[in-house]
Amino acid sequence: MPSVIALLECREAVAREGFESWLEAGREAEEHVAAARQRVDHARIAREEVLRAPAEEGEVAARRAESGPGTGSDRGAGGADGDGWGARPASYRTPFDAPSDQPSDDGAR
């Protein structure tokens, strides 16, 4: 018959293995929590950027509206001579792209 001390030593070894296993599971859980927190932070930052963009566009539109039409302040990324939004730069113009402030040569004089 095994001695009581031998049985206690065996139980201690099994308990130690279980304890080490639970410690490892706890470490892995902490790593998962850290990764999840990082994803939450990145998502929060991205959300703030997405919400900030329309607000900034609204401020630009409000400033453009306050300056009034025809002042030239609402003209932006257009051609070099300020043809407005979406106009082609002068280097890309064709003879068919007459600027809006000059009469086109369509033969109807």
C-alpha positions as a LaTeX table, in Angstrom:
\begin{tabular}{lrrr}
\hline
Residue & $x$ (\AA) & $y$ (\AA) & $z$ (\AA) \\
\hline
Met1 & 0.00 & 0.00 & 0.00 \\
Pro2 & 1.38 & 3.44 & $-0.97$ \\
Ser3 & 2.27 & 5.80 & 1.77 \\
Val4 & 0.31 & 8.95 & 2.48 \\
Ile5 & 3.33 & 11.12 & 1.68 \\
Ala6 & 3.68 & 9.54 & $-1.79$ \\
Leu7 & $-0.02$ & 10.15 & $-2.49$ \\
Leu8 & 0.28 & 13.80 & $-1.40$ \\
Glu9 & 3.36 & 14.27 & $-3.61$ \\
Cys10 & 1.47 & 12.84 & $-6.58$ \\
Arg11 & $-1.51$ & 15.14 & $-5.89$ \\
Glu12 & 0.84 & 18.09 & $-5.61$ \\
Ala13 & 2.38 & 17.33 & $-9.02$ \\
Val14 & $-1.05$ & 17.10 & $-10.65$ \\
Ala15 & $-2.17$ & 20.33 & $-8.96$ \\
Arg16 & 1.01 & 22.09 & $-10.14$ \\
Glu17 & 0.35 & 20.99 & $-13.74$ \\
Gly18 & $-3.22$ & 22.26 & $-13.53$ \\
Phe19 & $-2.05$ & 25.53 & $-12.03$ \\
Glu20 & 0.56 & 26.04 & $-14.78$ \\
Ser21 & $-2.09$ & 25.25 & $-17.38$ \\
Trp22 & $-4.44$ & 27.87 & $-15.92$ \\
Leu23 & $-1.61$ & 30.43 & $-15.75$ \\
Glu24 & $-0.87$ & 29.86 & $-19.44$ \\
Ala25 & $-4.57$ & 30.24 & $-20.29$ \\
Gly26 & $-4.62$ & 33.50 & $-18.30$ \\
Arg27 & $-1.58$ & 34.82 & $-20.20$ \\
Glu28 & $-3.20$ & 33.97 & $-23.53$ \\
Ala29 & $-6.41$ & 35.68 & $-22.44$ \\
Glu30 & $-4.44$ & 38.81 & $-21.52$ \\
Glu31 & $-2.85$ & 38.81 & $-24.99$ \\
His32 & $-6.29$ & 38.50 & $-26.59$ \\
Val33 & $-7.59$ & 41.34 & $-24.44$ \\
Ala34 & $-4.65$ & 43.56 & $-25.42$ \\
Ala35 & $-5.23$ & 42.81 & $-29.12$ \\
Ala36 & $-8.96$ & 43.51 & $-28.76$ \\
Arg37 & $-8.26$ & 46.81 & $-26.99$ \\
Gln38 & $-5.92$ & 47.82 & $-29.81$ \\
Arg39 & $-8.60$ & 46.99 & $-32.41$ \\
Val40 & $-11.15$ & 49.02 & $-30.43$ \\
Asp41 & $-8.76$ & 51.99 & $-30.30$ \\
His42 & $-8.13$ & 51.79 & $-34.05$ \\
Ala43 & $-11.86$ & 51.52 & $-34.74$ \\
Arg44 & $-12.56$ & 54.54 & $-32.50$ \\
Ile45 & $-9.92$ & 56.61 & $-34.28$ \\
Ala46 & $-11.24$ & 55.58 & $-37.71$ \\
Arg47 & $-14.79$ & 56.42 & $-36.62$ \\
Glu48 & $-13.70$ & 59.86 & $-35.45$ \\
Glu49 & $-11.97$ & 60.48 & $-38.77$ \\
Val50 & $-15.05$ & 59.39 & $-40.70$ \\
Leu51 & $-17.26$ & 61.66 & $-38.61$ \\
Arg52 & $-14.82$ & 64.57 & $-38.84$ \\
Ala53 & $-14.62$ & 64.53 & $-42.66$ \\
Pro54 & $-18.26$ & 65.53 & $-43.35$ \\
Ala55 & $-18.07$ & 68.15 & $-40.61$ \\
Glu56 & $-14.98$ & 69.70 & $-42.22$ \\
Glu57 & $-16.67$ & 69.57 & $-45.63$ \\
Gly58 & $-19.67$ & 71.32 & $-44.12$ \\
Glu59 & $-17.43$ & 74.05 & $-42.71$ \\
Val60 & $-15.83$ & 74.55 & $-46.12$ \\
Ala61 & $-19.24$ & 74.70 & $-47.77$ \\
Ala62 & $-20.46$ & 77.17 & $-45.14$ \\
Arg63 & $-17.41$ & 79.40 & $-45.68$ \\
Arg64 & $-17.96$ & 79.18 & $-49.42$ \\
Ala65 & $-21.63$ & 80.15 & $-49.01$ \\
Glu66 & $-20.74$ & 83.05 & $-46.70$ \\
Ser67 & $-18.31$ & 84.48 & $-49.23$ \\
Gly68 & $-21.14$ & 84.70 & $-51.73$ \\
Pro69 & $-21.37$ & 83.60 & $-55.35$ \\
Gly70 & $-19.05$ & 84.98 & $-57.96$ \\
Thr71 & $-16.28$ & 86.11 & $-55.63$ \\
Gly72 & $-13.91$ & 83.49 & $-56.89$ \\
Ser73 & $-13.29$ & 82.05 & $-53.44$ \\
Asp74 & $-15.37$ & 79.00 & $-54.27$ \\
Arg75 & $-13.21$ & 78.16 & $-57.21$ \\
Gly76 & $-10.71$ & 75.54 & $-56.37$ \\
Ala77 & $-9.04$ & 72.73 & $-58.17$ \\
Gly78 & $-9.97$ & 73.88 & $-61.64$ \\
Gly79 & $-7.75$ & 75.03 & $-64.44$ \\
Ala80 & $-4.87$ & 77.43 & $-64.11$ \\
Asp81 & $-7.09$ & 80.31 & $-65.20$ \\
Gly82 & $-9.74$ & 79.51 & $-62.57$ \\
Asp83 & $-12.44$ & 77.84 & $-64.63$ \\
Gly84 & $-13.92$ & 76.23 & $-61.51$ \\
Trp85 & $-14.40$ & 72.71 & $-60.28$ \\
Gly86 & $-13.79$ & 69.90 & $-62.71$ \\
Ala87 & $-12.40$ & 72.10 & $-65.44$ \\
Arg88 & $-9.41$ & 70.79 & $-67.32$ \\
Pro89 & $-6.02$ & 72.36 & $-66.76$ \\
Ala90 & $-4.84$ & 74.47 & $-69.69$ \\
Ser91 & $-2.31$ & 71.84 & $-70.76$ \\
Tyr92 & $-5.12$ & 69.29 & $-71.24$ \\
Arg93 & $-7.55$ & 71.50 & $-73.13$ \\
Thr94 & $-8.61$ & 70.81 & $-76.66$ \\
Pro95 & $-9.94$ & 73.36 & $-79.15$ \\
Phe96 & $-13.43$ & 72.15 & $-78.20$ \\
Asp97 & $-12.98$ & 73.15 & $-74.54$ \\
Ala98 & $-13.77$ & 76.84 & $-74.76$ \\
Pro99 & $-13.59$ & 78.65 & $-71.39$ \\
Ser100 & $-17.00$ & 79.72 & $-70.18$ \\
Asp101 & $-16.10$ & 83.44 & $-70.11$ \\
Gln102 & $-14.97$ & 83.50 & $-73.76$ \\
Pro103 & $-17.34$ & 83.04 & $-76.68$ \\
Ser104 & $-16.96$ & 79.75 & $-78.48$ \\
Asp105 & $-16.21$ & 79.70 & $-82.16$ \\
Asp106 & $-19.19$ & 77.66 & $-83.29$ \\
Gly107 & $-19.84$ & 79.60 & $-86.52$ \\
Ala108 & $-23.11$ & 81.20 & $-85.33$ \\
Arg109 & $-22.20$ & 84.88 & $-85.65$ \\
\hline
\end{tabular}
